[in-house]
Amino acid sequence: MAPMLDRRATLQQLARAGAALALARLAAPVLARPEAPRFTDDPFTLGVASGMPRPDGVVLWTRLAPQPLETGGGMPPVAVKLQWELADDEHFGQVRQRGEVWTGPERAHAVHVDVKGLPPGRVYHYRFHCGGATSPVGRTRTAPPDDAEVGLLRLALASCQHYEQGHFVAHREIARQDLDVVLFVGDYLYETSNPDFRLRRHGPRPTTLAGFRRHHAQYKLDPDLRAAHAAHPWILTWDDHEVENDYAADRGPLHRDPQAFLALRAAAYQAYFEHLPLAPWMAPQGPDMRIHHRYTWGRLAELWTLDGRQFRSPHACPSAERPVGGRISGACAELMDPQRTMLGFEQEAWLQRGLAHSLRHWKLLGQGSQISPWSVATPLGRRLFTDAWDGYPAARERLLAGIAEARIGNVIALGGDVHRHVAADLRVIPNESRSPVVASEFVTTSITTRGLPGYAQGLVRSSNPDLKHARSDERGYVLLSLDAQHARAEFRATRFPVAAEARLHTQAVYAVESGRAGVQAEHPEGPSPAPAIEP
């Protein structure tokens, strides 16, 4: 007798098939002969970008969009050929590689060139040509050889850039920094709007592929974001706002029907891929897209980017008013269910295998949120946010217990999402002094998005002794430097809302000593400075 089909799995497959079919109809190429257009307006308005650096290559990106906020970006619905060049010097006197690539309306005239066969550990410059127009020049680099003894890795950790709630001044500074890579861990854009905190507008909530494409284009028109992309290779993962706030797998608070939500997710993932420097093999298949990946930086560091949205279990402790999505809640029976997962069991196993077999000095986990606890003690017991890692305690315990049991040293979690700078110790049993510290954590505040009010942040900090530093009143990013002895996090910050003329300062500096789990204050926080204005 044939086994009984799992009803939920069957419904998910049907929903995915429906979403893929709907997206295919939206993105289907228009049958027209290829053209070699001559542009009257600059087709490279969205700039250039590079990403996913490897020892032998890197991904190059651009999108043709002479009218970026119009449907189709102002491009005719035909296939177009671009030329690309990658050189050792910014004047292109020594061209290392060049080639041609076709693109069309089915991918919003975006291109993703996976350059291979490059010497490792070098800086390169690149540009694109099309229809008599030439793009801005981008700067990128390859990773060092896998077996190289690397002295230093410098990266910028960033997340949460709400276009409406401030200016991307942090990206202006990131573009000017001497970095190896930018690690962006989620909320690259926001689908939501709040008139109480609006400094500029980014358009209505996107619900279609055309809407998500326009939203991404609006963000890319920011000159500071374009500059940061052109200056350094980026490594990315996502959180929730790229699709819908607080979504979990095939459910969203505004789209509780799986088929409707997966159609939205398919459109959002497609636009996300089209606008970022991701390898061609990562192109989504309907509502499914692999974003988790592994990177190395010589023998110094290994980085795993994680996906905390696509495979997670539904939120625990739902209410009648909010059956889907995160909410503030006390404990409930399902909270500690060992079958609940944040990453999905396949991704959990992939990560644990990678950590256990890694020969690199530092092991970095790039993921979308804060792993350390931030629930609040109240007279009625602890209250937690069910969308956070606090809402998936069994999954957190598995992750940290796996690190402890395998005696894996020098693990640092790098996160975002919570709109505060955090330096924290990670224990198998959170906030329990008898449970040893097994890893360390640095979380970046948001580029622009508002954080918790002061009184709420004070409760979070006083309720969680594992948080050695936590401030939600300022915006910015983390400048992280790693060598064989230390991992050093400099919390760069400025006041909210971020004005166009704002300048950043160092809020605090925390470090992790090699061979010793846990964070140590190198330069503790001082009083909040007055806003600084560039002359």
C-alpha positions in Angstrom: 0.0 0.0 0.0 1.4 3.4 -0.9 2.3 5.6 2.0 -0.1 8.4 2.9 0.9 11.8 1.6 1.7 14.4 4.2 -1.1 17.0 3.8 1.0 20.0 4.8 3.9 19.0 2.4 1.4 18.5 -0.4 -0.1 21.9 0.1 3.3 23.5 0.2 4.3 21.8 -3.0 1.0 23.0 -4.7 1.5 26.5 -3.4 5.1 26.6 -4.6 4.0 25.4 -8.1 1.3 28.0 -8.2 3.8 30.8 -7.1 6.4 29.6 -9.7 3.8 29.6 -12.5 2.5 33.1 -11.5 6.0 34.5 -11.4 6.9 32.9 -14.7 4.0 34.7 -16.3 5.1 38.0 -14.9 8.7 37.6 -15.8 8.4 35.8 -19.1 10.6 37.3 -21.8 8.9 39.3 -24.6 9.7 37.7 -27.9 11.5 40.3 -29.9 14.8 40.4 -31.8 17.9 41.4 -29.9 19.0 45.0 -30.2 22.1 47.1 -29.7 20.5 50.2 -28.2 21.9 53.7 -28.3 21.1 55.4 -25.1 20.1 59.0 -24.7 20.0 58.6 -20.9 22.6 56.9 -18.7 21.6 53.2 -18.5 23.9 52.7 -15.5 21.9 54.8 -13.0 21.9 51.9 -10.4 25.7 51.6 -10.4 27.8 48.5 -10.2 28.6 46.0 -7.5 30.7 42.9 -6.8 30.3 40.1 -4.3 30.9 36.6 -3.2 34.7 36.8 -3.3 36.6 33.5 -3.8 40.3 32.8 -4.1 39.9 32.5 -7.9 37.0 34.8 -8.7 34.2 37.2 -7.9 30.7 38.1 -9.1 30.2 41.3 -11.0 26.8 43.0 -11.2 24.9 45.8 -12.9 21.4 46.5 -14.2 20.5 48.6 -17.3 17.9 51.1 -16.2 17.9 54.5 -17.9 14.6 55.3 -16.3 14.9 53.2 -13.1 11.6 54.0 -11.5 9.5 53.2 -14.6 8.2 49.7 -15.4 11.0 47.9 -17.1 13.5 50.5 -16.0 13.0 52.4 -19.3 14.5 49.6 -21.3 12.8 48.1 -24.4 11.5 44.6 -23.9 14.3 42.9 -25.9 17.5 41.1 -25.2 20.6 43.3 -25.0 24.3 42.5 -25.0 26.8 44.1 -22.6 30.6 44.0 -22.5 32.5 43.8 -19.3 36.2 44.3 -18.3 38.2 43.5 -15.3 41.6 45.0 -14.9 44.6 45.2 -12.5 44.4 49.0 -12.5 41.7 51.6 -12.4 42.7 53.1 -15.7 42.3 49.6 -17.4 45.9 49.7 -18.8 46.3 46.0 -17.8 43.0 44.3 -18.6 42.9 40.9 -16.9 39.7 39.5 -18.4 36.9 40.8 -20.6 33.7 39.3 -22.0 30.2 39.6 -23.2 26.9 38.8 -21.5 23.3 38.9 -22.6 20.4 40.1 -20.5 16.7 40.8 -21.1 13.4 41.8 -19.6 12.8 38.5 -17.9 15.6 39.5 -15.4 15.0 43.3 -15.5 18.1 43.7 -17.7 20.4 42.8 -14.8 23.6 40.9 -15.3 25.6 38.6 -13.0 29.0 37.8 -14.3 30.8 35.0 -12.4 34.4 35.8 -13.1 36.7 32.8 -12.7 40.4 32.0 -13.1 41.7 35.1 -11.3 44.9 35.2 -9.1 44.0 35.2 -5.4 44.4 37.9 -2.8 44.4 40.8 -5.3 42.5 44.1 -5.9 40.8 44.5 -9.3 38.8 47.2 -11.1 35.8 46.5 -13.4 33.3 48.2 -15.6 30.6 47.6 -18.2 29.8 48.9 -21.7 26.5 49.0 -23.6 25.1 51.0 -26.4 27.9 53.5 -26.3 27.6 54.1 -22.6 30.1 53.0 -19.9 29.4 52.3 -16.3 31.1 53.7 -13.3 34.3 51.8 -12.3 34.0 49.4 -9.4 36.7 48.1 -7.2 36.8 44.5 -5.9 39.2 41.8 -4.7 39.6 38.1 -4.6 40.0 36.1 -1.4 43.5 34.9 -0.4 44.5 31.3 -1.2 42.8 28.7 1.1 46.2 27.8 2.6 47.5 31.3 3.0 48.6 32.6 6.4 46.7 35.9 6.4 47.6 38.6 8.8 44.4 40.6 8.8 40.7 40.6 7.7 38.7 43.8 7.9 35.0 43.8 7.2 32.0 46.1 7.7 29.0 44.4 9.3 25.8 46.2 8.4 22.0 45.7 8.3 18.6 47.3 8.4 18.5 50.3 6.0 15.1 51.8 6.0 15.2 54.4 3.1 12.5 56.6 4.7 14.0 56.8 8.2 17.3 58.4 7.5 20.2 58.9 5.1 22.8 56.2 4.3 25.7 58.1 5.9 27.1 54.9 7.3 27.5 53.6 3.7 29.3 56.9 2.8 31.9 56.0 5.5 32.0 52.3 4.6 32.8 53.3 1.0 35.9 55.3 2.3 37.1 52.6 4.6 40.0 50.2 3.8 38.1 47.0 3.8 38.3 43.5 2.5 34.5 42.9 2.3 31.1 44.2 3.4 28.9 41.6 5.2 25.3 42.7 5.0 23.0 40.5 7.2 19.5 41.5 6.3 16.7 44.0 5.7 18.4 45.4 2.6 15.1 47.2 2.0 11.8 47.8 3.9 8.4 47.1 2.5 6.8 49.1 5.4 6.4 52.8 6.0 5.8 54.9 9.1 4.9 58.6 8.6 6.1 59.4 12.2 9.7 58.7 11.2 9.8 59.6 7.5 12.6 61.8 6.2 12.2 60.8 2.6 9.8 58.6 0.7 10.4 55.2 -0.9 7.0 54.4 -2.5 4.1 52.1 -1.5 4.4 48.6 -0.1 5.5 46.3 -3.0 3.2 43.4 -3.7 4.2 42.4 -7.3 7.5 41.8 -9.1 7.2 45.2 -10.8 6.7 46.8 -7.3 9.7 45.0 -5.8 11.9 46.0 -8.7 10.9 49.6 -8.3 11.6 49.4 -4.6 15.1 48.1 -5.1 15.7 50.7 -7.8 14.7 53.4 -5.4 17.2 52.2 -2.8 20.0 51.9 -5.4 19.5 55.5 -6.5 21.0 56.5 -3.1 24.5 57.7 -4.0 26.0 56.5 -0.7 24.7 53.0 -1.1 26.0 52.9 -4.7 29.4 54.1 -3.5 29.7 51.3 -0.9 28.8 48.7 -3.5 31.3 50.1 -5.9 34.1 50.3 -3.3 34.1 46.7 -1.9 32.8 43.2 -2.6 29.7 42.3 -0.6 28.6 39.1 1.0 24.8 39.1 1.8 22.1 37.2 3.5 18.5 38.3 4.2 16.1 38.7 7.0 12.3 39.4 6.7 11.7 42.9 5.3 13.0 42.0 1.9 9.7 40.1 1.6 7.3 40.8 4.5 7.9 41.6 8.2 8.1 38.5 10.5 7.4 35.9 7.8 8.2 32.3 8.6 8.7 29.9 5.8 5.4 29.9 3.8 3.4 32.2 6.1 3.3 35.9 6.5 1.3 38.1 8.9 -0.5 39.7 5.9 -0.6 36.6 3.7 -1.8 33.7 5.8 -2.7 31.6 2.8 0.5 29.7 1.7 -0.2 30.1 -2.0 -0.7 33.8 -1.8 2.4 34.3 0.4 4.6 32.1 -1.7 3.6 34.2 -4.8 4.7 37.3 -2.9 7.9 35.6 -1.8 8.7 34.5 -5.4 8.4 38.1 -6.6 10.5 39.4 -3.7 13.2 36.8 -4.1 13.4 37.4 -7.9 13.8 41.2 -7.4 16.3 40.6 -4.6 18.5 38.4 -6.9 18.2 40.9 -9.8 19.6 43.8 -7.8 22.5 42.2 -5.9 25.9 40.7 -6.8 24.9 37.1 -6.4 26.2 34.1 -8.4 24.0 33.1 -11.4 23.4 29.6 -9.8 21.6 31.4 -6.9 18.8 32.6 -9.1 15.5 31.7 -7.5 13.3 28.9 -8.6 9.8 30.3 -8.0 9.6 31.0 -4.2 12.7 29.0 -3.4 16.3 30.4 -3.4 19.4 29.3 -1.6 21.1 32.2 0.1 23.2 30.3 2.8 26.8 29.8 1.7 30.4 29.3 2.9 33.4 31.6 2.4 37.1 31.4 3.4 39.8 34.0 4.0 43.0 32.1 3.9 43.6 30.1 7.1 42.5 33.1 9.2 38.7 32.9 8.9 35.8 30.9 7.6 32.3 32.5 7.3 28.9 30.8 7.0 26.0 33.0 5.9 22.8 31.6 7.2 19.1 31.7 6.2 16.9 32.2 9.2 13.6 32.8 7.3 13.0 30.3 4.5 13.1 27.1 6.6 12.1 28.2 10.1 9.2 26.7 12.0 6.0 28.8 12.6 6.1 31.2 15.5 5.3 29.8 18.9 2.6 31.1 21.2 0.3 32.6 18.6 -2.7 34.7 19.6 -6.2 35.0 18.1 -5.2 38.6 17.1 -1.9 37.6 15.6 -1.9 33.9 14.5 1.1 34.5 12.2 4.2 36.6 13.0 6.2 37.6 16.1 4.6 38.9 19.2 5.6 39.7 22.8 4.7 36.7 24.8 5.3 34.7 28.0 6.3 31.0 27.9 4.0 28.5 26.2 4.0 24.7 25.8 5.3 24.7 22.2 8.2 27.1 22.9 10.7 24.3 23.9 9.5 21.8 21.3 12.7 20.2 20.1 11.2 19.8 16.6 11.0 23.6 16.1 13.9 25.1 14.1 15.2 28.5 13.1 17.4 27.3 10.2 15.8 24.1 9.2 17.4 20.8 10.2 19.2 20.4 6.9 20.9 23.8 7.2 21.6 23.1 10.9 23.4 19.9 10.0 25.3 21.6 7.2 26.5 24.3 9.6 27.5 21.9 12.4 29.5 19.7 9.9 31.3 22.8 8.6 32.2 24.1 12.1 33.4 20.7 13.2 35.7 20.2 10.2 36.9 23.8 9.9 40.7 24.3 10.0 40.4 28.1 10.0 41.4 30.2 13.1 38.1 32.2 13.4 34.7 30.7 12.6 32.1 33.4 11.8 28.3 33.0 11.6 26.7 35.7 9.5 22.9 35.6 10.2 20.0 37.9 10.4 19.3 38.5 14.1 20.6 38.4 17.7 21.4 35.0 19.1 22.0 36.1 22.6 18.9 36.5 24.9 17.0 39.8 25.1 13.8 38.7 26.9 12.7 41.0 29.7 12.0 40.0 33.4 8.6 41.2 34.6 6.5 40.5 37.8 4.5 38.0 35.6 7.6 36.2 34.4 9.9 36.7 31.4 8.4 38.2 28.3 10.1 37.5 24.9 9.7 38.3 21.3 8.7 35.1 19.5 10.3 36.1 16.1 13.7 36.3 17.7 16.1 33.5 18.7 14.4 33.7 22.1 11.4 32.3 20.4 13.4 29.3 19.2 15.3 28.3 22.4 15.6 24.6 21.4 17.2 25.5 18.1 19.6 28.0 19.9 20.5 25.3 22.4 21.3 22.8 19.7 23.6 25.2 17.9 25.5 26.2 21.0 25.6 22.7 22.5 27.0 21.5 19.2 29.8 24.0 19.4 30.5 23.1 23.1 30.4 19.3 22.6 32.8 19.4 19.6 35.1 21.9 21.5 35.1 24.3 18.6 37.0 27.4 19.5 36.9 31.0 18.2 33.3 31.1 17.1 31.8 34.5 16.6 28.2 35.1 15.7 27.6 38.3 13.6 24.0 39.6 13.4 21.6 42.5 12.9 17.9 43.0 12.9 17.4 44.4 16.4 18.6 47.9 15.6 21.2 48.1 18.4 24.9 47.6 18.8 25.5 44.4 20.9 28.5 42.7 22.3 27.5 39.5 24.1 28.6 36.1 25.5 26.9 33.0 24.2 26.2 30.2 26.6 24.3 26.9 26.1 22.0 28.1 29.0 21.5 31.8 28.5 22.3 34.2 31.4 23.3 31.2 33.6 26.7 31.9 35.1 27.3 28.2 35.7 26.9 27.5 32.0 30.3 28.2 30.3 30.7 30.7 27.6 31.1 28.8 24.4 31.1 31.6 21.7 30.9 35.3 21.3 28.6 37.7 19.5 28.7 41.1 17.8 25.4 42.6 16.5 25.3 45.7 14.4 22.7 48.5 14.9 20.7 49.6 11.9 22.0 51.8 9.1 18.9 54.0 9.6 16.0 52.2 11.2 14.8 53.4 14.6 15.6 51.3 17.7 13.9 50.5 20.9 13.0 53.5 23.2 15.5 54.0 26.0 13.4 52.6 28.8 12.7 49.4 26.9 16.4 49.0 26.0 17.3 49.5 29.7 15.0 46.6 30.7 16.6 44.4 28.0 20.1 45.1 29.3 19.3 44.8 33.0 17.4 41.5 32.4 20.3 39.8 30.5 23.7 39.8 32.1 25.1 38.0 29.0 24.8 41.4 27.1 28.0 43.2 27.9 27.1 46.1 25.6 23.7 47.0 24.2 22.6 50.4 22.9 19.6 51.1 20.6 19.7 54.9 20.5 22.2 55.3 17.6 22.5 54.1 14.1 25.6 52.9 12.3 27.6 49.7 11.5 30.4 47.6 13.0 34.0 47.7 11.8 35.4 44.3 12.5 39.1 43.5 12.4 40.5 40.0 12.9 44.1 38.8 13.2 45.6 35.7 14.8 45.3 37.2 18.4 42.1 39.1 18.5 38.7 39.9 16.8 38.0 43.6 17.4 34.6 45.2 16.9 34.4 49.0 16.7 30.8 50.2 17.0 30.5 53.1 14.7 27.4 55.2 15.4 25.5 58.5 15.0 22.2 59.9 16.3 18.7 59.0 15.1 17.4 60.1 12.7 20.4 60.2 10.5 20.7 63.6 8.8 22.4 63.9 5.4 25.3 65.8 7.0 25.7 63.5 10.0 29.1 62.1 11.0 29.8 58.9 12.9 31.8 58.3 16.1 33.0 55.3 18.0 30.4 54.3 20.5 32.5 51.5 22.0 35.1 48.9 21.2 34.9 45.2 22.3 37.3 42.4 21.5 37.5 38.6 21.6 40.8 37.1 22.5 41.9 34.0 20.5 41.3 30.9 22.5 39.0 32.5 25.0 35.2 32.7 24.3 33.4 35.8 25.4 33.7 39.6 24.7 36.0 42.0 26.6 35.6 45.8 26.7 38.6 47.5 25.1 37.0 50.9 25.0 33.8 51.0 27.0 31.0 53.2 26.0 31.0 56.9 27.0 28.2 59.4 27.1 26.3 60.0 23.9 28.0 62.8 22.0 26.3 65.8 20.5 25.5 65.4 16.8 28.5 66.3 14.6 28.2 68.1 11.3 30.7 67.9 8.5 32.2 71.3 7.7 
